[in-house]
Amino acid sequence: MIIVKIVVFVLILITLYFIGVLLLGIFSRYQPNKETALKINNKDALLSLEKDTLSIYTWNIGYAGLDKKSDFFYDGGKMMRPSKNQVEKNFQGIVKEISSWKDADIIFVQEVDVKSKRSYDLPEMEDLTTQIKHLPSSVFALNYKVKFVPRPIFEPMGHVSSGVLTMSKYQMDEAVRVAYPGKFSFPVNLFMLNRCFIVSRIPYKDKEIVLFNTHNSAFDGGILKAQEMEFLKPYLIAEYQKGNYVIAGGDWNQVYPGFVSNNIAQYDETPIPSPYPEEGWHWAMDTLNRTNRKVDTPYIKGVTYTTSFDFFLLSPNIQEISTATQVRNFEYSDHEPVKIIIKLQSPNISQIKK
C-alpha cells in the first residue's frame, strides 16, 4: 500500500511539473511583432563608404558551446553544454578569431547569447560589440527567448536569450528585425526559436547597401524553411528594384543549389530552389570546404559528417570576387566562418526591373 502511495505521489509531482512548465511557456512566450525597429550602435563607426570592394564574413558561433569536443542532444548526442571553462575558452577563441579579421568591412554572426544557461550567462553580445574594435557599428536581434527549456529532462537547457548580430566598419542608418512566418506545433513551439532576419542599411553614393543577416529553421524537415524562403523573396526583390545592392548571408540551415551530398547520416539537407529569388541573382559559396558538422558525436576529421549551410546571396549588381571557408576544423563552433570579397558594380538602369 505504501509503495502504491509513493508511486501515485511521484506521478502527481511529475504531472504538476509538466503542467507548470507548459504554463510558464505559455504566459512568458516571446511574441515579437512582424517588424521591429532595432537600436544601432554607431559609436566611432566611419561615416561614409567610398570604396566599391568589400570583405564580408559570416559565422554561426554556436553560442561558444558547440566546439569540436562537444555533441548536442538535439542533433542525436547527449550533452546539453560543455563545462564552464570550455565555454569560456571557446568564446575567447571566437573573439580572437574575429579580431584577426582586420580586412572585414561587415560580419554576420548567429547564435550569439545574451544571457543563457547553456553558455553560463556569458554576455556574448556585449563582449563582441565592445571587444571587436574595428567593427564599431552593430545591431542585434533576439531570435530565441525562452524562460525555461525543459529538454533534456535530466539536465534542462533552462533559460535562453540569444540572437543574430550584424557588425560593420561603416555606420548603419537603419535596421529592422523581421520575423519569419511558421512555427512548430504546440507545445514544441513554446520552447523553440522565433526565427528572424535583420535588414540593415549602409548608405552608398545615392543608393544603399542592404544587408540581410539570416538564421533559418532547423530540425523542421524543410517545411518551415520553405515558408521562410518564400517570405524572404519579396523583401530581396523590392530592394534590388530600388537600385540598391543586396547582400544576404548567414546560416541558412539548408544547402545551396547544386550541392552534392554524400548523405549517409540522414541529415536535413533541404536544397534551396533555383533560381532564387529570381533570375540573375547569384549564390556565392565555397564548394570545396564544408561549413557545418553533425553534432551527434565529438568531431573527428574525415569521419564526422559535414555539410554546407553558410554562404551568401548577391543581387545582380554585385560581383563575387572570391568566397572561402575559413577552415578551423570546428575548433570553437559546429560551423566554420566564411569570407566573401565582392565588388559593387556601377548602376545599370537596364538591369533594374520597373
C-alpha positions as CSV (number, residue, x, y, z in Angstrom):
1,M,0.0,0.0,0.0
2,I,2.8,2.4,0.9
3,I,4.6,1.6,-2.4
4,V,1.3,2.5,-4.3
5,K,1.0,5.8,-2.5
6,I,4.7,6.6,-3.3
7,V,4.1,5.8,-7.0
8,V,0.9,7.9,-7.1
9,F,2.7,10.8,-5.3
10,V,5.6,10.7,-7.8
11,L,3.2,10.6,-10.7
12,I,1.4,13.6,-9.3
13,L,4.6,15.5,-8.9
14,I,5.7,14.7,-12.5
15,T,2.3,15.8,-13.8
16,L,2.4,19.1,-11.9
17,Y,6.0,19.7,-13.1
18,F,4.9,19.4,-16.8
19,I,1.8,21.4,-16.3
20,G,4.0,24.1,-14.6
21,V,6.5,24.0,-17.5
22,L,3.7,24.4,-20.1
23,L,2.0,27.3,-18.2
24,L,5.4,29.1,-17.8
25,G,6.0,28.6,-21.5
26,I,2.5,29.9,-22.4
27,F,2.5,33.0,-20.2
28,S,6.1,34.0,-20.8
29,R,6.0,33.4,-24.5
30,Y,8.2,35.8,-26.6
31,Q,5.9,37.2,-29.3
32,P,7.7,39.9,-31.3
33,N,6.0,42.0,-33.9
34,K,6.3,41.1,-37.6
35,E,8.7,44.0,-37.9
36,T,10.6,45.7,-35.1
37,A,12.9,48.7,-35.4
38,L,16.3,48.0,-33.8
39,K,18.7,50.2,-32.0
40,I,22.0,50.6,-33.8
41,N,25.3,51.2,-32.0
42,N,27.3,53.5,-34.3
43,K,30.0,54.6,-31.9
44,D,33.2,55.5,-33.7
45,A,31.9,54.0,-37.0
46,L,33.1,55.5,-40.3
47,L,30.5,58.0,-41.6
48,S,30.7,57.0,-45.3
49,L,31.6,54.2,-47.6
50,E,33.5,55.3,-50.6
51,K,35.2,52.1,-52.0
52,D,33.4,49.6,-54.2
53,T,35.1,46.4,-52.9
54,L,34.1,44.9,-49.6
55,S,35.2,41.9,-47.4
56,I,32.3,40.3,-45.5
57,Y,32.3,37.3,-43.1
58,T,29.5,35.1,-41.7
59,W,29.8,32.8,-38.8
60,N,27.4,30.9,-36.6
61,I,29.4,30.8,-33.4
62,G,27.2,28.1,-31.7
63,Y,27.0,30.3,-28.5
64,A,30.5,29.0,-27.7
65,G,29.0,25.7,-26.6
66,L,29.5,23.5,-29.7
67,D,33.2,23.1,-30.1
68,K,34.9,20.1,-31.7
69,K,34.8,18.1,-28.5
70,S,31.0,18.6,-28.0
71,D,28.0,16.7,-29.0
72,F,24.4,18.0,-28.7
73,F,21.2,16.3,-27.7
74,Y,19.1,18.0,-30.4
75,D,21.4,16.5,-33.0
76,G,21.4,13.0,-31.6
77,G,24.1,13.5,-29.0
78,K,23.8,13.5,-25.2
79,M,25.2,16.8,-24.0
80,M,23.3,20.0,-23.1
81,R,26.5,22.0,-22.7
82,P,30.2,21.6,-22.0
83,S,32.0,22.8,-18.9
84,K,32.0,26.5,-18.0
85,N,35.8,26.5,-18.5
86,Q,35.4,25.1,-22.0
87,V,32.6,27.6,-23.0
88,E,34.8,30.5,-21.8
89,K,37.8,29.1,-23.7
90,N,35.7,28.7,-26.8
91,F,34.4,32.3,-26.6
92,Q,37.9,33.7,-26.0
93,G,38.9,31.8,-29.2
94,I,35.9,33.2,-31.1
95,V,36.7,36.8,-30.1
96,K,40.4,36.3,-31.0
97,E,39.4,34.8,-34.4
98,I,37.0,37.7,-35.3
99,S,39.5,40.2,-34.0
100,S,42.0,38.9,-36.5
101,W,39.8,39.7,-39.5
102,K,41.2,43.1,-39.9
103,D,40.1,43.3,-43.5
104,A,36.5,42.8,-42.6
105,D,34.0,45.5,-43.5
106,I,31.0,43.7,-42.3
107,I,30.3,40.4,-40.4
108,F,27.1,38.5,-39.8
109,V,27.1,36.4,-36.6
110,Q,24.5,33.9,-35.5
111,E,23.7,32.1,-32.2
112,V,25.1,35.0,-30.0
113,D,23.9,34.6,-26.4
114,V,22.9,37.5,-24.2
115,K,22.1,35.5,-21.0
116,S,21.6,31.8,-21.3
117,K,22.2,28.8,-19.0
118,R,23.8,26.9,-21.9
119,S,26.6,29.4,-22.0
120,Y,26.8,30.1,-18.3
121,D,25.2,33.5,-18.7
122,L,28.2,34.9,-20.5
123,P,27.3,38.4,-22.0
124,E,28.5,37.3,-25.5
125,M,26.7,40.0,-27.5
126,E,28.1,42.8,-25.2
127,D,31.6,41.4,-25.2
128,L,31.7,41.0,-29.0
129,T,30.5,44.6,-29.6
130,T,32.9,46.0,-27.2
131,Q,36.0,43.9,-27.9
132,I,35.9,43.9,-31.7
133,K,37.2,47.4,-32.1
134,H,37.5,47.5,-35.9
135,L,33.7,46.9,-36.4
136,P,32.2,49.6,-34.2
137,S,28.7,49.7,-35.8
138,S,26.5,46.9,-34.6
139,V,22.8,45.8,-34.4
140,F,21.4,42.8,-32.6
141,A,18.0,41.0,-32.8
142,L,16.7,38.2,-30.5
143,N,15.5,35.0,-32.1
144,Y,15.5,32.7,-29.1
145,K,14.0,33.9,-25.8
146,V,12.5,31.3,-23.5
147,K,12.3,31.3,-19.7
148,F,12.8,27.6,-19.4
149,V,13.5,24.9,-22.0
150,P,12.8,21.5,-20.3
151,R,14.9,19.3,-22.5
152,P,16.9,17.2,-21.9
153,I,14.8,16.0,-19.0
154,F,17.6,15.3,-16.6
155,E,19.7,18.4,-17.4
156,P,17.3,21.0,-18.8
157,M,18.6,23.7,-21.1
158,G,16.8,26.2,-18.9
159,H,16.7,29.9,-19.7
160,V,17.8,31.1,-23.2
161,S,18.3,34.5,-24.6
162,S,20.1,34.6,-27.9
163,G,20.1,36.1,-31.4
164,V,21.8,37.4,-34.5
165,L,24.3,40.2,-34.7
166,T,25.5,42.3,-37.6
167,M,28.7,44.3,-37.2
168,S,30.1,46.9,-39.6
169,K,33.0,49.2,-40.1
170,Y,30.6,51.8,-41.5
171,Q,27.6,53.4,-39.9
172,M,24.3,51.6,-40.5
173,D,21.5,54.2,-40.6
174,E,18.5,51.9,-40.2
175,A,17.9,48.3,-39.0
176,V,14.8,46.2,-38.7
177,R,14.1,42.8,-37.2
178,V,11.7,40.9,-39.5
179,A,10.0,37.8,-38.1
180,Y,9.8,34.7,-40.2
181,P,6.4,33.0,-40.5
182,G,5.7,29.5,-39.4
183,K,6.1,27.7,-36.1
184,F,6.4,24.2,-34.8
185,S,3.2,22.7,-33.4
186,F,2.1,23.2,-29.8
187,P,3.6,22.6,-27.3
188,V,7.1,22.3,-29.0
189,N,6.8,25.9,-30.3
190,L,6.8,27.2,-26.8
191,F,10.5,26.1,-26.4
192,M,11.9,26.7,-29.9
193,L,13.3,29.8,-31.7
194,N,11.4,32.7,-33.1
195,R,13.3,32.8,-36.4
196,C,14.0,36.2,-38.0
197,F,16.4,38.1,-40.2
198,I,18.0,41.6,-39.7
199,V,17.7,44.1,-42.5
200,S,20.3,46.9,-42.1
201,R,21.4,49.7,-44.4
202,I,24.6,51.4,-45.2
203,P,24.4,54.5,-47.4
204,Y,26.5,54.2,-50.6
205,K,26.5,57.1,-53.0
206,D,22.9,57.8,-53.9
207,K,21.8,54.2,-53.1
208,E,22.1,51.8,-50.2
209,I,23.9,48.5,-49.4
210,V,21.1,46.4,-47.8
211,L,22.3,43.6,-45.6
212,F,20.2,40.6,-44.7
213,N,21.5,38.5,-41.8
214,T,19.5,35.3,-41.6
215,H,19.3,32.2,-39.4
216,N,16.8,29.8,-40.8
217,S,14.9,27.0,-39.1
218,A,16.5,23.7,-38.2
219,F,15.1,20.2,-37.3
220,D,11.9,21.0,-39.3
221,G,12.3,18.6,-42.2
222,G,12.3,21.5,-44.6
223,I,8.7,22.6,-44.1
224,L,9.4,25.8,-42.2
225,K,12.5,26.7,-44.3
226,A,10.3,26.6,-47.4
227,Q,7.9,29.1,-45.9
228,E,10.8,31.3,-44.8
229,M,12.4,31.4,-48.2
230,E,9.1,32.4,-49.8
231,F,8.6,35.0,-47.2
232,L,12.1,36.4,-47.7
233,K,11.9,36.6,-51.5
234,P,9.8,39.8,-52.0
235,Y,12.0,41.7,-49.5
236,L,15.1,40.9,-51.5
237,I,13.5,41.7,-54.9
238,A,12.0,45.0,-53.6
239,E,15.4,46.3,-52.5
240,Y,17.0,45.4,-55.8
241,Q,14.3,47.1,-57.8
242,K,15.1,50.3,-55.9
243,G,18.6,50.1,-57.3
244,N,20.1,49.0,-54.0
245,Y,22.9,46.5,-53.5
246,V,21.6,43.4,-51.7
247,I,23.7,41.0,-49.7
248,A,22.1,38.2,-47.8
249,G,24.2,35.8,-45.7
250,G,24.2,33.7,-42.6
251,D,23.2,30.2,-41.5
252,W,20.6,29.1,-44.0
253,N,20.2,25.6,-42.4
254,Q,19.8,24.3,-46.0
255,V,22.2,23.6,-48.8
256,Y,22.9,25.8,-51.8
257,P,21.6,24.9,-55.3
258,G,23.7,22.2,-56.9
259,F,25.2,21.0,-53.6
260,V,26.4,17.4,-54.0
261,S,25.7,15.3,-50.9
262,N,27.0,12.0,-49.8
263,N,24.4,11.9,-47.1
264,I,24.6,8.6,-45.2
265,A,23.6,10.2,-41.9
266,Q,20.0,11.2,-42.8
267,Y,21.0,14.8,-42.1
268,D,18.4,17.5,-43.0
269,E,19.9,18.9,-46.2
270,T,16.9,20.8,-47.7
271,P,18.0,22.2,-51.1
272,I,17.3,25.9,-51.9
273,P,15.2,26.2,-55.0
274,S,16.8,27.7,-58.1
275,P,16.6,30.3,-59.4
276,Y,16.1,32.3,-56.3
277,P,14.7,34.8,-55.7
278,E,14.6,35.3,-59.5
279,E,16.9,35.0,-62.5
280,G,20.1,36.9,-62.3
281,W,20.8,36.6,-58.6
282,H,23.9,34.7,-57.5
283,W,24.7,32.2,-54.7
284,A,28.3,32.6,-53.5
285,M,29.9,29.7,-51.6
286,D,33.0,27.6,-51.2
287,T,32.2,24.4,-53.0
288,L,35.4,22.7,-51.8
289,N,35.1,23.0,-48.0
290,R,32.1,22.2,-45.8
291,T,30.9,24.7,-43.3
292,N,28.8,22.7,-40.8
293,R,29.2,19.4,-38.9
294,K,26.8,17.0,-37.5
295,V,27.0,17.2,-33.6
296,D,25.9,13.7,-32.6
297,T,29.4,12.9,-31.5
298,P,32.6,14.9,-31.0
299,Y,34.3,16.0,-34.3
300,I,36.6,13.5,-36.0
301,K,38.1,14.8,-39.2
302,G,37.2,12.6,-42.1
303,V,34.7,10.6,-40.1
304,T,32.1,13.2,-38.8
305,Y,29.5,14.1,-41.4
306,T,29.8,17.6,-42.7
307,T,27.6,19.7,-45.0
308,S,27.3,23.4,-46.1
309,F,24.8,25.8,-44.6
310,D,26.8,29.0,-44.6
311,F,27.0,31.2,-47.7
312,F,25.8,34.4,-49.4
313,L,23.2,35.5,-51.9
314,L,24.1,38.5,-54.1
315,S,21.9,40.8,-56.2
316,P,22.7,41.0,-59.9
317,N,24.6,44.3,-59.5
318,I,27.2,42.7,-57.2
319,Q,30.2,40.8,-58.5
320,E,31.6,37.9,-56.4
321,I,35.4,38.1,-56.5
322,S,36.1,35.2,-54.1
323,T,34.4,33.1,-51.4
324,A,36.4,30.9,-49.0
325,T,35.6,28.9,-45.9
326,Q,38.0,29.7,-43.1
327,V,38.9,26.2,-42.2
328,R,39.3,25.9,-38.4
329,N,38.3,22.2,-38.1
330,F,35.3,23.2,-36.0
331,E,37.6,24.3,-33.1
332,Y,35.2,26.6,-31.4
333,S,31.8,26.0,-33.1
334,D,29.9,23.5,-35.2
335,H,30.1,26.0,-38.1
336,E,33.2,27.3,-39.9
337,P,33.4,31.0,-40.8
338,V,33.0,32.0,-44.4
339,K,34.6,35.1,-46.1
340,I,33.4,36.7,-49.3
341,I,35.0,39.5,-51.3
342,I,32.6,41.4,-53.5
343,K,32.6,44.4,-55.9
344,L,29.7,46.8,-56.2
345,Q,29.1,47.4,-59.9
346,S,28.1,50.7,-61.4
347,P,24.3,51.1,-61.6
348,N,22.9,49.8,-64.9
349,I,19.3,51.0,-65.3
350,S,18.5,48.3,-67.8
351,Q,19.2,45.7,-65.0
352,I,16.6,47.1,-62.7
353,K,13.1,45.9,-63.3
354,K,10.5,48.6,-63.3
